[in-house]
Amino acid sequence: MPLSKALNESLRKAMENDSKVLIMGEDVGKLGGVFRITDGLQKDFGEDRVIDTPLAESGIVGTAIGLALRGYRPVVEIQFDGFVFPAYDQIVTQLAKMHARALGTIKLPIVIRIPYAGGIGAVEHHSESPEALFAHVAGLKCVSPSNASDAYWMMQQAIESDDPVIFFEPKRRYWDKGEVDTSAIPGPLHAARVARTGSDLTLAAYGPMVKVALEAAAAAEEEGNSLEVVDLRSMSPIDFDTIQRSVEKTGRLVVVHEAPVFLGTGAEVAARISERCFYHLEAPVLRV
């Protein structure tokens, strides 16, 4: 199924399994979302569980925090990545800190869905990659699936998590199809995955750039080079152990993401792997 359909089926499954799961956002109900991720859910679960909100991101997240305090598990949609910033204060100063402020007695199991990055020909406020801004904040988990199977399982795992999760959806991949085994046993939410094995260089990527990395590895193979592709899947926390094992084998690492190179996720990966694999590296870690 397409990645978008996998997300829809995952949300449906979560709502069937737990009556406390709510969906909130702009146009998520009658319209089914601008990318149709929530298509049909309001019709099947009602307006009390799939809630069309005003265009007020700060109010949406603030309301979700209140609902979570009352025992619900809200799934909030930010319509486009560039629209999240009015809610940044609520996310960073309230959502991320409440668990620690309450000495662990309060949990805020909220998922904030953000379609992110480029690839759809949209204008500036619809084509951003703000993941590093949230990965930097203590108390938030940040993940991004690259394929339909991960989208299906990671969304359910994020909803089941008692910690707030920022769920970055690669909008350029919404229509990419992949096999989804709905009866499988998923791996840990924050574990990286070796998407392709190789011996000469490790390509690390996440979300929308994993497919690009796989295409690069296929092109490199035609030139006689063997590239291993690691799908990070999670930007906070990052599974450095999987990357390290790969780099110890290949001796080289290139980190790829759509966001700016300066202070991006790749900078943290490059620094950590340079520390961990200093005596295994055949060349400097590069960021693209």
C-alpha positions in Angstrom: 0.0 0.0 0.0 1.1 3.6 -0.3 2.8 5.2 2.7 -0.2 7.5 3.1 -2.6 4.6 3.2 -0.4 2.8 5.7 -0.6 5.8 8.0 -4.4 5.9 7.6 -4.7 2.2 8.4 -2.4 2.6 11.4 -4.4 5.4 12.8 -7.6 3.4 12.3 -6.1 0.4 14.1 -5.0 2.6 17.0 -8.4 4.1 17.4 -10.1 0.7 17.3 -7.7 -0.6 20.0 -8.0 2.4 22.4 -11.1 4.6 22.8 -8.9 7.3 24.3 -7.0 7.9 21.0 -8.3 11.2 19.5 -7.3 12.9 16.2 -7.2 16.7 16.1 -6.2 19.2 13.4 -7.1 21.5 10.6 -9.3 19.8 8.0 -8.6 16.3 9.4 -12.3 15.4 9.6 -14.7 16.1 6.8 -11.9 16.7 4.3 -9.7 13.8 5.6 -6.6 16.0 5.7 -4.9 17.8 2.8 -3.0 14.6 2.0 -6.0 12.4 2.9 -4.1 10.7 5.8 -7.2 10.8 8.0 -9.7 10.1 5.2 -12.8 8.3 6.4 -11.9 8.3 10.1 -14.4 11.0 11.2 -17.1 9.2 9.3 -16.4 5.9 11.1 -15.4 7.2 14.6 -17.4 10.4 14.9 -16.7 14.1 15.4 -15.9 13.6 19.1 -12.8 11.5 18.2 -11.8 13.1 14.9 -11.9 16.8 15.6 -11.8 19.6 13.0 -10.0 22.4 14.8 -9.7 26.1 14.1 -6.6 27.3 12.3 -4.6 27.9 15.5 -1.7 25.5 16.0 -0.9 26.8 19.5 -4.4 26.2 20.5 -4.5 22.8 19.0 -1.4 21.6 20.9 -2.5 23.4 24.1 -5.8 21.6 23.9 -4.1 18.3 23.3 -2.0 18.8 26.4 -5.1 19.4 28.4 -6.8 16.3 27.0 -3.7 14.2 27.7 -3.8 15.4 31.3 -7.3 14.0 31.4 -6.2 10.6 30.2 -6.6 10.8 26.4 -4.0 10.1 23.8 -4.3 12.9 21.2 -2.8 12.6 17.8 -2.3 16.1 16.5 -1.8 17.0 12.8 0.2 20.0 11.8 -1.0 20.6 8.3 2.4 21.5 6.9 5.9 21.6 8.5 6.2 25.4 8.3 3.0 25.9 10.3 4.3 24.2 13.4 6.1 27.4 14.7 3.0 29.0 16.3 2.8 25.9 18.4 6.6 25.8 19.2 6.1 27.5 22.5 3.5 24.9 23.7 5.6 22.0 22.5 8.9 23.1 23.9 7.9 24.9 27.2 4.9 22.7 28.1 4.7 19.4 26.3 8.4 18.5 26.5 8.9 19.6 30.2 5.7 18.4 32.0 7.0 14.9 32.8 10.2 16.2 34.4 8.4 19.1 36.1 6.0 16.7 37.8 8.8 14.4 38.8 7.4 11.6 36.6 3.9 11.7 38.0 2.4 13.2 34.9 2.7 11.7 31.4 1.7 13.4 28.1 1.2 10.7 25.5 0.8 13.0 22.5 1.8 12.4 18.9 2.3 15.5 16.7 2.2 14.5 13.1 4.2 16.8 10.8 4.3 16.4 7.0 7.8 17.7 6.3 10.5 18.4 3.7 10.1 19.1 0.0 9.3 17.2 -3.2 5.7 18.3 -3.8 6.4 21.7 -5.5 5.0 23.7 -2.6 6.0 27.2 -1.4 8.4 28.1 1.4 6.1 27.6 4.4 5.1 24.1 3.1 8.6 22.7 2.4 10.7 22.9 5.6 12.8 20.3 7.6 12.6 21.5 11.2 13.5 18.1 12.8 16.8 19.3 14.4 14.8 22.0 16.3 12.8 19.4 18.1 15.5 16.7 18.4 17.5 19.3 20.4 14.7 19.5 23.1 14.9 17.2 26.1 11.7 15.4 26.6 10.7 14.9 23.0 11.1 11.9 20.8 11.5 12.5 17.0 11.0 9.8 14.4 10.4 9.6 10.7 9.5 6.5 8.6 10.9 6.0 5.1 8.5 3.3 3.8 4.9 2.1 4.2 5.7 -0.8 6.6 7.6 1.5 9.0 4.8 4.1 8.7 2.2 1.6 9.7 4.1 0.2 12.7 5.9 3.3 13.9 2.7 5.4 14.1 1.1 2.8 16.4 4.2 2.6 18.6 4.3 6.4 18.8 0.7 6.5 19.9 1.3 3.8 22.5 4.3 5.7 23.9 3.8 7.5 27.2 6.3 10.2 26.0 5.4 12.9 23.4 6.5 12.0 19.9 7.1 14.3 17.0 6.2 12.2 14.0 7.8 13.6 10.8 6.0 12.2 7.7 8.0 12.5 4.4 5.5 14.1 2.2 7.4 13.3 -1.0 7.0 9.6 -0.1 3.2 9.6 0.6 2.5 7.9 -2.7 5.4 5.4 -2.7 4.0 1.9 -2.3 5.5 -0.9 -0.2 4.5 -4.2 1.4 3.0 -4.0 4.8 2.7 -7.1 7.0 0.0 -6.1 9.5 0.5 -9.2 11.5 4.3 -8.8 11.9 6.1 -8.1 15.2 7.7 -4.7 14.8 11.2 -3.9 16.1 11.9 -1.1 18.6 10.6 2.3 17.6 14.0 4.0 17.9 16.2 1.3 16.3 18.0 2.0 13.1 17.7 -0.4 10.2 20.2 -1.6 7.6 18.3 -1.1 4.4 21.0 -2.4 2.1 24.3 -4.1 2.9 27.6 -3.0 1.5 31.3 -3.0 2.2 32.9 0.2 0.9 30.9 3.1 2.5 28.0 3.7 4.8 25.2 6.0 3.7 23.1 7.1 6.7 19.7 8.8 6.0 16.2 9.0 7.4 12.7 9.7 6.1 12.5 11.0 2.6 16.2 10.6 1.8 16.4 6.9 2.4 15.1 6.2 -1.1 17.6 8.6 -2.5 20.4 6.8 -0.6 19.2 3.5 -1.9 19.2 4.9 -5.5 22.7 6.2 -5.0 23.9 2.8 -3.8 22.4 1.2 -6.8 24.1 3.7 -9.1 27.4 3.2 -7.2 27.2 -0.6 -7.7 27.2 -0.1 -11.4 30.5 1.7 -11.0 32.0 -1.1 -8.8 31.4 0.4 -5.4 29.5 -1.3 -2.6 27.5 1.1 -0.4 25.6 0.1 2.8 22.5 2.2 3.6 21.4 2.7 7.2 17.9 4.1 7.8 18.1 6.0 11.1 14.3 6.0 11.5 14.7 8.0 14.7 16.4 11.4 15.1 15.9 11.5 18.9 17.1 9.2 20.3 19.6 8.1 17.6 20.7 4.5 17.4 24.4 5.1 17.2 25.3 1.5 17.8 23.8 0.3 14.4 25.7 3.1 12.6 28.9 2.3 14.4 28.7 -1.4 13.5 28.3 -0.4 9.8 31.1 2.1 9.8 33.5 -0.3 11.6 32.9 -2.6 8.6 33.0 0.0 5.8 35.4 2.6 7.1 33.5 5.5 5.6 30.3 7.5 6.4 28.2 10.0 4.5 25.1 11.4 6.3 22.3 12.6 4.1 19.3 14.8 4.9 17.1 17.5 3.4 17.5 19.9 6.3 20.4 22.4 6.5 23.8 20.9 7.0 24.7 23.5 9.7 23.7 22.2 13.1 21.6 19.5 11.5 21.0 15.9 12.6 23.9 14.9 10.4 26.3 17.0 12.5 25.4 15.0 15.6 25.9 11.7 13.8 29.2 12.9 12.3 30.5 14.0 15.7 29.5 10.8 17.5 30.8 8.4 14.9 34.0 10.4 14.6 34.5 9.9 18.3 33.4 6.2 18.3 35.1 5.1 15.1 38.2 7.2 15.0 40.5 4.2 14.4 38.2 2.6 11.9 37.6 5.6 9.6 39.5 5.7 6.3 38.2 9.2 5.5 36.5 12.1 7.2 32.7 11.8 7.8 30.9 13.9 5.2 27.4 15.5 5.5 25.2 16.1 2.5 
